[in-house]
Amino acid sequence: MVVSTEKIPTLSGEYLVFTAPAILLFMDGKEVFRQARFVSFDELERVLTSITC
């Protein structure tokens, strides 16, 4: 799901996201990945690969 914290500012406080861009990845209701401002797509790919295999 893609969410704009400008449109739904309460999510910013709920998930402690105070900078953009931010990527939060959840699996089974638990956060498994978080990066903000400078996102490492290599690390994101590694996490996605590890949870889908």
C-alpha distance matrix in Angstrom:
0.0 3.8 6.4 10.1 12.4 15.1 13.9 13.1 15.6 15.9 12.7 14.5 17.4 15.8 14.1 17.0 15.3 18.1 17.8 15.7 14.2 12.6 10.5 10.0 9.7 10.4 12.6 14.4 13.4 14.9 13.9 15.2 14.5 14.5 15.8 16.3 18.5 19.9 17.4 19.3 17.7 20.5 19.6 15.9 17.3 19.7 17.3 15.2 18.6 20.0 17.5 17.4 21.2
3.8 0.0 3.8 6.9 9.7 12.1 11.3 11.3 13.6 14.7 11.7 12.9 16.3 15.5 13.7 16.0 13.5 15.8 15.1 12.7 11.3 10.4 9.3 10.0 10.9 12.6 15.3 17.4 16.1 17.1 15.4 16.6 15.1 14.2 14.7 14.4 16.0 17.7 15.7 18.1 16.8 20.1 19.4 15.9 17.7 20.5 18.4 16.6 20.2 21.8 19.7 19.9 23.6
6.4 3.8 0.0 3.8 6.2 8.7 7.9 7.6 9.8 11.2 8.6 9.8 13.2 12.8 11.8 13.8 11.5 13.4 13.3 11.5 11.0 10.2 10.2 10.6 12.5 13.8 16.9 18.7 16.6 17.6 15.9 17.7 16.2 14.7 15.1 14.2 15.7 18.1 16.8 19.7 19.0 22.4 21.5 18.2 20.5 23.0 20.8 19.5 23.1 24.4 22.3 22.8 26.6
10.1 6.9 3.8 0.0 3.8 5.2 5.3 6.3 8.0 10.5 8.9 9.1 12.7 13.4 12.7 13.8 11.0 11.9 11.6 9.8 10.0 10.3 11.6 12.7 15.2 16.9 20.3 22.2 19.9 20.5 18.4 20.3 18.4 16.2 15.9 14.0 14.8 17.7 17.1 20.4 20.2 23.8 23.0 20.0 22.5 25.2 23.2 22.2 25.9 27.2 25.4 26.1 29.8
12.4 9.7 6.2 3.8 0.0 3.8 5.3 4.8 4.7 7.5 6.4 5.8 9.3 10.7 10.4 10.9 8.5 9.0 9.7 9.1 10.2 10.1 12.1 12.8 15.8 17.3 20.9 22.6 19.8 20.1 18.0 20.2 18.3 15.7 15.5 13.3 14.3 17.6 17.5 21.0 21.4 24.9 23.7 21.1 24.0 26.3 24.1 23.6 27.3 28.3 26.4 27.6 31.3
15.1 12.1 8.7 5.2 3.8 0.0 3.8 5.6 5.5 9.2 9.4 8.7 11.8 13.7 13.9 14.0 11.5 10.9 11.3 10.5 12.0 12.9 15.2 16.4 19.4 21.0 24.5 26.2 23.4 23.8 21.8 23.9 21.9 19.1 18.5 15.9 16.1 19.5 19.8 23.5 23.9 27.5 26.6 24.1 26.9 29.4 27.4 26.8 30.5 31.6 29.9 30.9 34.6
13.9 11.3 7.9 5.3 5.3 3.8 0.0 3.8 6.1 9.1 9.4 10.2 13.1 14.1 14.8 15.8 13.7 13.9 14.6 13.6 14.6 15.0 16.6 17.3 19.8 20.9 24.1 25.4 22.7 23.8 22.2 24.6 23.0 20.7 20.5 18.4 19.0 22.2 22.1 25.5 25.5 29.1 28.2 25.3 27.8 30.4 28.2 27.2 30.9 32.1 30.0 30.7 34.5
13.1 11.3 7.6 6.3 4.8 5.6 3.8 0.0 3.8 5.6 6.0 7.7 10.1 10.6 11.8 13.2 11.9 12.7 14.2 13.9 14.9 14.5 15.7 15.6 18.1 18.7 21.9 22.8 19.9 20.9 19.6 22.4 21.2 19.0 19.5 17.8 19.0 22.3 22.0 25.3 25.4 28.8 27.5 24.6 27.3 29.5 27.0 26.2 29.9 30.7 28.4 29.4 33.2
15.6 13.6 9.8 8.0 4.7 5.5 6.1 3.8 0.0 3.8 5.4 5.4 7.3 9.0 10.4 10.8 9.8 10.0 12.1 12.7 14.3 13.9 15.8 15.7 18.7 19.4 22.9 23.9 20.7 21.2 19.6 22.4 21.0 18.3 18.6 16.5 17.6 21.2 21.4 24.9 25.6 28.9 27.3 24.8 27.9 29.9 27.3 27.1 30.9 31.4 29.3 30.8 34.4
15.9 14.7 11.2 10.5 7.5 9.2 9.1 5.6 3.8 0.0 3.8 5.4 5.5 6.2 8.8 9.8 10.1 11.1 13.9 15.0 16.5 15.1 16.5 15.6 18.2 18.3 21.5 22.1 18.6 19.2 18.1 21.3 20.5 18.2 19.1 17.6 19.4 22.8 22.7 26.0 26.7 29.8 27.8 25.3 28.4 30.0 27.1 27.0 30.8 30.9 28.6 30.2 33.8
12.7 11.7 8.6 8.9 6.4 9.4 9.4 6.0 5.4 3.8 0.0 3.8 5.4 4.9 6.0 8.0 7.9 10.0 12.4 13.0 14.0 12.2 13.0 11.8 14.4 14.6 17.9 18.8 15.4 15.9 14.6 17.7 16.9 14.7 15.9 14.9 17.1 20.2 19.7 22.8 23.3 26.3 24.3 21.7 24.7 26.3 23.4 23.2 27.0 27.1 24.8 26.5 30.0
14.5 12.9 9.8 9.1 5.8 8.7 10.2 7.7 5.4 5.4 3.8 0.0 3.8 5.6 5.6 5.6 4.8 6.3 9.0 10.3 11.8 10.2 12.0 11.5 14.8 15.7 19.3 20.7 17.4 17.1 15.0 17.8 16.3 13.5 14.0 12.3 14.2 17.6 17.7 21.0 22.1 25.1 23.1 20.9 24.2 25.7 23.1 23.4 27.1 27.3 25.4 27.3 30.8
17.4 16.3 13.2 12.7 9.3 11.8 13.1 10.1 7.3 5.5 5.4 3.8 0.0 3.8 5.5 4.9 6.5 7.7 11.2 13.3 15.0 13.1 14.8 13.6 16.7 17.0 20.4 21.3 17.7 17.2 15.6 18.7 17.7 15.0 15.9 14.5 16.6 19.9 20.2 23.3 24.7 27.4 25.1 23.1 26.6 27.7 24.8 25.4 29.1 28.8 26.9 29.2 32.5
15.8 15.5 12.8 13.4 10.7 13.7 14.1 10.6 9.0 6.2 4.9 5.6 3.8 0.0 3.8 5.7 8.0 10.4 13.5 15.2 16.2 13.7 14.4 12.4 14.8 14.4 17.5 18.0 14.3 14.1 13.1 16.5 16.2 14.2 15.9 15.4 18.1 21.0 20.7 23.4 24.5 27.0 24.4 22.3 25.6 26.4 23.3 23.7 27.4 26.8 24.6 26.8 30.1
14.1 13.7 11.8 12.7 10.4 13.9 14.8 11.8 10.4 8.8 6.0 5.6 5.5 3.8 0.0 3.8 5.6 8.9 11.5 12.9 13.5 10.6 10.9 8.8 11.5 11.6 15.0 16.2 12.8 11.9 10.1 13.2 12.5 10.4 12.2 12.0 15.1 17.7 17.1 19.7 20.8 23.2 20.6 18.6 21.9 22.8 19.7 20.3 24.0 23.5 21.5 23.8 27.0
17.0 16.0 13.8 13.8 10.9 14.0 15.8 13.2 10.8 9.8 8.0 5.6 4.9 5.7 3.8 0.0 3.8 6.2 9.2 11.6 12.9 10.3 11.8 10.5 13.7 14.5 18.0 19.4 16.2 14.7 12.4 15.0 13.7 10.7 11.7 10.8 13.4 16.3 16.5 19.3 21.0 23.4 20.8 19.3 23.0 23.7 20.9 22.0 25.6 25.1 23.6 26.2 29.2
15.3 13.5 11.5 11.0 8.5 11.5 13.7 11.9 9.8 10.1 7.9 4.8 6.5 8.0 5.6 3.8 0.0 3.8 5.9 7.9 9.2 7.0 9.2 9.1 12.8 14.4 18.2 20.2 17.2 16.0 13.1 15.2 13.1 9.7 9.7 8.0 10.2 13.4 13.7 16.9 18.5 21.3 19.2 17.5 21.1 22.3 19.9 20.8 24.4 24.5 23.2 25.4 28.6
18.1 15.8 13.4 11.9 9.0 10.9 13.9 12.7 10.0 11.1 10.0 6.3 7.7 10.4 8.9 6.2 3.8 0.0 3.8 7.0 9.3 8.6 11.7 12.5 16.2 18.1 21.9 24.0 21.0 19.7 16.8 18.6 16.2 12.5 11.5 8.8 9.7 13.3 14.6 18.1 20.0 22.9 21.1 19.8 23.4 24.8 22.7 23.7 27.3 27.5 26.5 28.7 31.8
17.8 15.1 13.3 11.6 9.7 11.3 14.6 14.2 12.1 13.9 12.4 9.0 11.2 13.5 11.5 9.2 5.9 3.8 0.0 3.8 6.3 6.7 10.4 12.3 16.0 18.6 22.3 24.9 22.3 20.9 17.6 18.8 15.8 12.1 10.1 6.6 6.4 10.2 11.8 15.4 17.4 20.5 19.2 17.9 21.4 23.1 21.6 22.5 25.9 26.5 25.9 27.9 30.9
15.7 12.7 11.5 9.8 9.1 10.5 13.6 13.9 12.7 15.0 13.0 10.3 13.3 15.2 12.9 11.6 7.9 7.0 3.8 0.0 2.9 5.1 8.8 11.5 15.0 18.0 21.6 24.4 22.3 21.1 17.8 18.6 15.4 12.1 9.7 6.3 5.5 9.0 10.1 13.9 15.2 18.7 17.9 16.3 19.5 21.6 20.4 20.8 24.2 25.3 24.7 26.2 29.4
14.2 11.3 11.0 10.0 10.2 12.0 14.6 14.9 14.3 16.5 14.0 11.8 15.0 16.2 13.5 12.9 9.2 9.3 6.3 2.9 0.0 3.8 6.8 10.2 13.3 16.6 20.1 23.1 21.3 20.2 16.9 17.2 13.9 10.9 8.4 5.7 5.2 7.8 8.0 11.7 12.6 16.1 15.6 13.8 16.8 19.2 18.1 18.3 21.7 23.0 22.5 23.8 27.0
12.6 10.4 10.2 10.3 10.1 12.9 15.0 14.5 13.9 15.1 12.2 10.2 13.1 13.7 10.6 10.3 7.0 8.6 6.7 5.1 3.8 0.0 3.8 6.6 10.0 13.1 16.7 19.7 17.8 16.5 13.1 13.6 10.5 7.4 5.8 4.0 6.2 8.4 7.6 11.0 12.0 15.3 13.9 11.9 15.3 17.2 15.6 16.0 19.5 20.4 19.6 21.3 24.5
10.5 9.3 10.2 11.6 12.1 15.2 16.6 15.7 15.8 16.5 13.0 12.0 14.8 14.4 10.9 11.8 9.2 11.7 10.4 8.8 6.8 3.8 0.0 3.8 6.5 9.9 13.3 16.5 15.2 13.9 10.6 10.7 7.6 5.7 5.4 6.2 9.0 10.0 7.7 10.2 10.3 13.3 11.7 9.1 12.3 14.3 12.3 12.4 16.0 16.9 16.0 17.6 20.8
10.0 10.0 10.6 12.7 12.8 16.4 17.3 15.6 15.7 15.6 11.8 11.5 13.6 12.4 8.8 10.5 9.1 12.5 12.3 11.5 10.2 6.6 3.8 0.0 3.8 6.6 10.2 13.2 11.5 10.2 7.0 7.8 5.7 4.6 6.8 8.5 11.9 13.0 10.7 12.6 12.7 15.1 12.8 10.1 13.2 14.5 11.7 11.9 15.6 15.8 14.3 16.3 19.6
9.7 10.9 12.5 15.2 15.8 19.4 19.8 18.1 18.7 18.2 14.4 14.8 16.7 14.8 11.5 13.7 12.8 16.2 16.0 15.0 13.3 10.0 6.5 3.8 0.0 3.8 6.9 10.2 9.5 8.4 5.8 5.7 5.0 6.5 9.2 11.7 15.0 15.4 12.5 13.4 12.8 14.5 12.1 9.1 11.5 12.5 9.3 9.0 12.7 12.8 10.8 12.7 16.0
10.4 12.6 13.8 16.9 17.3 21.0 20.9 18.7 19.4 18.3 14.6 15.7 17.0 14.4 11.6 14.5 14.4 18.1 18.6 18.0 16.6 13.1 9.9 6.6 3.8 0.0 3.8 6.6 5.8 5.2 4.3 5.5 7.1 9.1 12.4 14.9 18.4 19.0 16.2 16.9 16.3 17.7 15.1 12.2 14.2 14.7 11.1 10.6 13.9 13.3 10.5 12.5 15.8
12.6 15.3 16.9 20.3 20.9 24.5 24.1 21.9 22.9 21.5 17.9 19.3 20.4 17.5 15.0 18.0 18.2 21.9 22.3 21.6 20.1 16.7 13.3 10.2 6.9 3.8 0.0 3.8 5.3 5.3 6.4 6.5 9.3 12.1 15.5 18.3 21.8 22.0 18.9 19.1 18.1 18.9 16.3 13.6 14.8 14.7 11.1 10.3 12.9 11.8 8.4 10.3 13.3
14.4 17.4 18.7 22.2 22.6 26.2 25.4 22.8 23.9 22.1 18.8 20.7 21.3 18.0 16.2 19.4 20.2 24.0 24.9 24.4 23.1 19.7 16.5 13.2 10.2 6.6 3.8 0.0 3.8 5.6 8.5 9.5 12.6 15.2 18.7 21.4 25.0 25.5 22.5 22.8 21.9 22.6 19.9 17.4 18.5 18.2 14.6 13.8 16.0 14.6 11.0 12.6 15.2
13.4 16.1 16.6 19.9 19.8 23.4 22.7 19.9 20.7 18.6 15.4 17.4 17.7 14.3 12.8 16.2 17.2 21.0 22.3 22.3 21.3 17.8 15.2 11.5 9.5 5.8 5.3 3.8 0.0 3.8 6.8 9.3 12.0 13.8 17.4 19.6 23.3 24.3 21.7 22.6 22.1 23.2 20.4 17.9 19.6 19.6 15.8 15.4 18.2 16.9 13.6 15.5 18.4
14.9 17.1 17.6 20.5 20.1 23.8 23.8 20.9 21.2 19.2 15.9 17.1 17.2 14.1 11.9 14.7 16.0 19.7 20.9 21.1 20.2 16.5 13.9 10.2 8.4 5.2 5.3 5.6 3.8 0.0 3.8 6.2 9.3 11.2 15.0 17.6 21.3 22.1 19.7 20.3 20.2 21.1 17.9 15.9 18.0 17.5 13.7 14.1 16.9 15.1 12.4 15.1 17.7
13.9 15.4 15.9 18.4 18.0 21.8 22.2 19.6 19.6 18.1 14.6 15.0 15.6 13.1 10.1 12.4 13.1 16.8 17.6 17.8 16.9 13.1 10.6 7.0 5.8 4.3 6.4 8.5 6.8 3.8 0.0 3.8 5.9 7.5 11.2 13.9 17.6 18.3 16.0 16.8 17.1 18.2 14.9 13.0 15.6 15.3 11.6 12.5 15.6 14.3 12.1 15.0 17.8
15.2 16.6 17.7 20.3 20.2 23.9 24.6 22.4 22.4 21.3 17.7 17.8 18.7 16.5 13.2 15.0 15.2 18.6 18.8 18.6 17.2 13.6 10.7 7.8 5.7 5.5 6.5 9.5 9.3 6.2 3.8 0.0 3.8 7.1 10.5 13.9 17.5 17.3 14.6 14.6 14.7 15.2 11.8 10.2 12.5 11.7 8.0 9.5 12.3 10.7 9.1 12.4 14.8
14.5 15.1 16.2 18.4 18.3 21.9 23.0 21.2 21.0 20.5 16.9 16.3 17.7 16.2 12.5 13.7 13.1 16.2 15.8 15.4 13.9 10.5 7.6 5.7 5.0 7.1 9.3 12.6 12.0 9.3 5.9 3.8 0.0 3.8 6.9 10.4 13.8 13.5 10.9 11.1 11.5 12.5 9.2 7.6 10.7 10.5 7.4 9.1 12.3 11.6 10.8 13.6 16.2
14.5 14.2 14.7 16.2 15.7 19.1 20.7 19.0 18.3 18.2 14.7 13.5 15.0 14.2 10.4 10.7 9.7 12.5 12.1 12.1 10.9 7.4 5.7 4.6 6.5 9.1 12.1 15.2 13.8 11.2 7.5 7.1 3.8 0.0 3.8 6.9 10.5 10.9 9.0 10.3 11.6 13.3 10.3 8.9 12.6 13.0 10.5 12.1 15.4 15.1 14.5 17.1 19.8
15.8 14.7 15.1 15.9 15.5 18.5 20.5 19.5 18.6 19.1 15.9 14.0 15.9 15.9 12.2 11.7 9.7 11.5 10.1 9.7 8.4 5.8 5.4 6.8 9.2 12.4 15.5 18.7 17.4 15.0 11.2 10.5 6.9 3.8 0.0 3.8 7.0 7.1 5.7 7.7 9.8 11.9 9.6 8.8 12.6 13.4 11.9 13.5 16.7 16.9 16.8 19.2 21.8
16.3 14.4 14.2 14.0 13.3 15.9 18.4 17.8 16.5 17.6 14.9 12.3 14.5 15.4 12.0 10.8 8.0 8.8 6.6 6.3 5.7 4.0 6.2 8.5 11.7 14.9 18.3 21.4 19.6 17.6 13.9 13.9 10.4 6.9 3.8 0.0 3.8 5.7 6.0 9.3 11.5 14.2 12.6 11.7 15.3 16.7 15.4 16.7 19.9 20.5 20.3 22.4 25.2
18.5 16.0 15.7 14.8 14.3 16.1 19.0 19.0 17.6 19.4 17.1 14.2 16.6 18.1 15.1 13.4 10.2 9.7 6.4 5.5 5.2 6.2 9.0 11.9 15.0 18.4 21.8 25.0 23.3 21.3 17.6 17.5 13.8 10.5 7.0 3.8 0.0 3.8 6.2 9.7 12.1 15.0 14.2 13.7 17.0 18.6 18.0 19.2 22.1 23.1 23.2 25.1 27.8
19.9 17.7 18.1 17.7 17.6 19.5 22.2 22.3 21.2 22.8 20.2 17.6 19.9 21.0 17.7 16.3 13.4 13.3 10.2 9.0 7.8 8.4 10.0 13.0 15.4 19.0 22.0 25.5 24.3 22.1 18.3 17.3 13.5 10.9 7.1 5.7 3.8 0.0 3.8 6.6 9.4 11.9 11.5 11.7 14.7 16.2 16.3 17.7 20.2 21.3 22.0 23.8 26.1
17.4 15.7 16.8 17.1 17.5 19.8 22.1 22.0 21.4 22.7 19.7 17.7 20.2 20.7 17.1 16.5 13.7 14.6 11.8 10.1 8.0 7.6 7.7 10.7 12.5 16.2 18.9 22.5 21.7 19.7 16.0 14.6 10.9 9.0 5.7 6.0 6.2 3.8 0.0 3.8 6.0 8.8 8.4 8.0 11.0 12.8 12.8 14.0 16.5 17.8 18.5 20.1 22.4
19.3 18.1 19.7 20.4 21.0 23.5 25.5 25.3 24.9 26.0 22.8 21.0 23.3 23.4 19.7 19.3 16.9 18.1 15.4 13.9 11.7 11.0 10.2 12.6 13.4 16.9 19.1 22.8 22.6 20.3 16.8 14.6 11.1 10.3 7.7 9.3 9.7 6.6 3.8 0.0 3.8 5.4 5.4 6.3 8.7 10.0 10.9 12.4 14.3 15.6 17.0 18.5 20.4
17.7 16.8 19.0 20.2 21.4 23.9 25.5 25.4 25.6 26.7 23.3 22.1 24.7 24.5 20.8 21.0 18.5 20.0 17.4 15.2 12.6 12.0 10.3 12.7 12.8 16.3 18.1 21.9 22.1 20.2 17.1 14.7 11.5 11.6 9.8 11.5 12.1 9.4 6.0 3.8 0.0 3.8 5.4 4.8 5.9 8.4 9.7 10.2 11.9 14.0 15.3 16.2 18.1
20.5 20.1 22.4 23.8 24.9 27.5 29.1 28.8 28.9 29.8 26.3 25.1 27.4 27.0 23.2 23.4 21.3 22.9 20.5 18.7 16.1 15.3 13.3 15.1 14.5 17.7 18.9 22.6 23.2 21.1 18.2 15.2 12.5 13.3 11.9 14.2 15.0 11.9 8.8 5.4 3.8 0.0 3.8 5.5 5.1 6.2 8.8 9.9 10.5 12.3 14.5 15.5 16.6
19.6 19.4 21.5 23.0 23.7 26.6 28.2 27.5 27.3 27.8 24.3 23.1 25.1 24.4 20.6 20.8 19.2 21.1 19.2 17.9 15.6 13.9 11.7 12.8 12.1 15.1 16.3 19.9 20.4 17.9 14.9 11.8 9.2 10.3 9.6 12.6 14.2 11.5 8.4 5.4 5.4 3.8 0.0 3.8 5.4 5.0 6.2 8.6 9.8 10.5 12.5 14.3 15.6
15.9 15.9 18.2 20.0 21.1 24.1 25.3 24.6 24.8 25.3 21.7 20.9 23.1 22.3 18.6 19.3 17.5 19.8 17.9 16.3 13.8 11.9 9.1 10.1 9.1 12.2 13.6 17.4 17.9 15.9 13.0 10.2 7.6 8.9 8.8 11.7 13.7 11.7 8.0 6.3 4.8 5.5 3.8 0.0 3.8 5.4 5.2 6.1 8.5 9.9 10.8 12.3 14.4
17.3 17.7 20.5 22.5 24.0 26.9 27.8 27.3 27.9 28.4 24.7 24.2 26.6 25.6 21.9 23.0 21.1 23.4 21.4 19.5 16.8 15.3 12.3 13.2 11.5 14.2 14.8 18.5 19.6 18.0 15.6 12.5 10.7 12.6 12.6 15.3 17.0 14.7 11.0 8.7 5.9 5.1 5.4 3.8 0.0 3.8 5.5 5.1 6.0 8.5 10.1 10.6 12.2
19.7 20.5 23.0 25.2 26.3 29.4 30.4 29.5 29.9 30.0 26.3 25.7 27.7 26.4 22.8 23.7 22.3 24.8 23.1 21.6 19.2 17.2 14.3 14.5 12.5 14.7 14.7 18.2 19.6 17.5 15.3 11.7 10.5 13.0 13.4 16.7 18.6 16.2 12.8 10.0 8.4 6.2 5.0 5.4 3.8 0.0 3.8 5.5 5.1 6.1 8.8 10.1 10.9
17.3 18.4 20.8 23.2 24.1 27.4 28.2 27.0 27.3 27.1 23.4 23.1 24.8 23.3 19.7 20.9 19.9 22.7 21.6 20.4 18.1 15.6 12.3 11.7 9.3 11.1 11.1 14.6 15.8 13.7 11.6 8.0 7.4 10.5 11.9 15.4 18.0 16.3 12.8 10.9 9.7 8.8 6.2 5.2 5.5 3.8 0.0 3.8 5.4 5.1 6.3 8.6 10.3
15.2 16.6 19.5 22.2 23.6 26.8 27.2 26.2 27.1 27.0 23.2 23.4 25.4 23.7 20.3 22.0 20.8 23.7 22.5 20.8 18.3 16.0 12.4 11.9 9.0 10.6 10.3 13.8 15.4 14.1 12.5 9.5 9.1 12.1 13.5 16.7 19.2 17.7 14.0 12.4 10.2 9.9 8.6 6.1 5.1 5.5 3.8 0.0 3.8 5.5 5.4 6.2 8.7
18.6 20.2 23.1 25.9 27.3 30.5 30.9 29.9 30.9 30.8 27.0 27.1 29.1 27.4 24.0 25.6 24.4 27.3 25.9 24.2 21.7 19.5 16.0 15.6 12.7 13.9 12.9 16.0 18.2 16.9 15.6 12.3 12.3 15.4 16.7 19.9 22.1 20.2 16.5 14.3 11.9 10.5 9.8 8.5 6.0 5.1 5.4 3.8 0.0 3.8 5.6 5.4 6.2
20.0 21.8 24.4 27.2 28.3 31.6 32.1 30.7 31.4 30.9 27.1 27.3 28.8 26.8 23.5 25.1 24.5 27.5 26.5 25.3 23.0 20.4 16.9 15.8 12.8 13.3 11.8 14.6 16.9 15.1 14.3 10.7 11.6 15.1 16.9 20.5 23.1 21.3 17.8 15.6 14.0 12.3 10.5 9.9 8.5 6.1 5.1 5.5 3.8 0.0 3.8 5.7 5.7
17.5 19.7 22.3 25.4 26.4 29.9 30.0 28.4 29.3 28.6 24.8 25.4 26.9 24.6 21.5 23.6 23.2 26.5 25.9 24.7 22.5 19.6 16.0 14.3 10.8 10.5 8.4 11.0 13.6 12.4 12.1 9.1 10.8 14.5 16.8 20.3 23.2 22.0 18.5 17.0 15.3 14.5 12.5 10.8 10.1 8.8 6.3 5.4 5.6 3.8 0.0 3.8 5.7
17.4 19.9 22.8 26.1 27.6 30.9 30.7 29.4 30.8 30.2 26.5 27.3 29.2 26.8 23.8 26.2 25.4 28.7 27.9 26.2 23.8 21.3 17.6 16.3 12.7 12.5 10.3 12.6 15.5 15.1 15.0 12.4 13.6 17.1 19.2 22.4 25.1 23.8 20.1 18.5 16.2 15.5 14.3 12.3 10.6 10.1 8.6 6.2 5.4 5.7 3.8 0.0 3.8
21.2 23.6 26.6 29.8 31.3 34.6 34.5 33.2 34.4 33.8 30.0 30.8 32.5 30.1 27.0 29.2 28.6 31.8 30.9 29.4 27.0 24.5 20.8 19.6 16.0 15.8 13.3 15.2 18.4 17.7 17.8 14.8 16.2 19.8 21.8 25.2 27.8 26.1 22.4 20.4 18.1 16.6 15.6 14.4 12.2 10.9 10.3 8.7 6.2 5.7 5.7 3.8 0.0
